[in-house]
Amino acid sequence: MMREQASPPTLTSTANPRFRAALSLRDRRERARHGRLLVDGVREVARALDAGVALVEVFVAPGTFPEPALDAVVARAAGLGVPVVPVTADLLTRLAYGERASGIVAVATAPATSLEALRLPAVAPIVGVLEDVEKPGNLGAVCRSADGAGLDALIAASTTAVPADPWNPNAVRASLGTVFTLPLAVGSTANVLAWLRDRGLRAVAARVDGSVPYTEADLRGPVALVLGSEATGLTDAWSGADLTAVRLPMRGRADSLNVAAAAAVLFYEARRQRDAGA
């Protein structure tokens, strides 16, 4: 007669090496050093699995969040041979990011984010580009809008030696896991510009001083919709004869929208034009 496999013991101590290794991934340097990240939330872990992201281990708090969706995700991970580690609710709270607890945090291998690995459709690709966006939550929110509007990819460009970090737990959570299902790349502004030009994508840049209202710009065909940082907007790299500068009208006291809101407006205008043309 076969014996039932004993459940692993529940981790209760913050000094446990396994827990401490996972907890260290809240720090960007540790994520970069190990090539791993934390995925917090049932929906987010499910979308990581849908995208084929390799999970290293899954931490759950047994009995704390009795919901079918959680059980289904844990069963999926276990079926793939991913270790399932029971922890106390307190330890899971320490691993989780934010206040929306859902009973699961996974450690995953960070997907590739190189421009070279990015693949676009052959016909009329549409790409979002964010330059120097400071807040990870905004990056995640823009990713969610790009997913909703049906963009083909999102690129995070940087003018500094420190690239954008799409695997910040706040970015992952704000994206609702779409950072895994939407093609995503990271690169320097110079390399991103060269990559777009090599592939024949017109750059349409949202600028406060843009000369063309965004509804009057042609956002069909191969196009990149480019937005800048919350504080300073786009750098001068995104100006020139081969770029179109568009503006979003501001009728009140503020001179610009939050970058996530502006991205949603542009992305859906591009989708509207394409659907109307079809």
CORHU-V411497 format. One record per backbone hydrogen bond with DSSP energy under -0.5 kcal/mol. NH is the residue of the N-H (numbers start at 1). CO is the residue of the C=O. If there is no record, write none. Layout:
NH|CO / NH|CO
This chain:
11|86 / 16|13 / 20|16 / 21|17 / 22|18 / 23|19 / 24|20 / 25|22 / 26|23 / 27|24 / 31|27 / 32|28 / 33|29 / 34|30 / 35|31 / 36|31 / 37|108 / 39|106 / 40|38 / 41|39 / 41|104 / 45|41 / 46|42 / 47|43 / 48|44 / 49|45 / 50|46 / 51|47 / 52|49 / 53|48 / 55|53 / 56|107 / 57|107 / 58|83 / 59|105 / 60|85 / 61|103 / 62|60 / 64|61 / 65|61 / 67|65 / 71|67 / 72|68 / 73|69 / 74|70 / 75|71 / 76|72 / 77|73 / 78|74 / 79|75 / 80|76 / 80|77 / 81|78 / 82|77 / 83|56 / 85|58 / 85|83 / 86|84 / 87|60 / 88|11 / 92|88 / 93|89 / 94|90 / 95|91 / 96|92 / 101|99 / 105|59 / 106|39 / 107|57 / 108|37 / 108|106 / 109|54 / 110|35 / 117|114 / 118|115 / 124|122 / 127|223 / 128|153 / 129|225 / 130|155 / 131|227 / 132|130 / 132|157 / 136|134 / 138|135 / 139|135 / 140|136 / 141|137 / 142|138 / 143|139 / 144|140 / 145|141 / 146|142 / 147|143 / 148|144 / 149|145 / 150|146 / 150|147 / 151|146 / 152|126 / 153|126 / 154|183 / 155|128 / 156|185 / 157|130 / 157|155 / 158|187 / 163|161 / 166|164 / 168|165 / 171|168 / 172|168 / 173|169 / 174|170 / 175|171 / 176|173 / 177|172 / 178|175 / 180|177 / 181|177 / 182|178 / 185|154 / 186|113 / 187|156 / 189|158 / 192|188 / 193|189 / 194|190 / 195|191 / 196|192 / 197|193 / 198|194 / 199|195 / 200|197 / 201|196 / 202|200 / 202|222 / 203|242 / 204|202 / 204|224 / 205|203 / 205|244 / 206|226 / 207|205 / 207|246 / 210|207 / 211|245 / 212|245 / 214|247 / 216|213 / 217|213 / 217|214 / 219|217 / 223|125 / 223|221 / 224|202 / 225|127 / 226|204 / 226|224 / 227|129 / 229|233 / 233|229 / 238|235 / 239|236 / 243|240 / 244|203 / 245|243 / 246|205 / 246|244 / 247|212 / 249|247 / 251|249 / 262|258 / 263|259 / 264|260 / 265|261 / 266|262 / 267|263 / 268|264 / 269|265 / 270|266 / 271|267 / 272|268 / 273|269 / 274|270 / 275|271 / 276|272 / 277|273 / 278|274
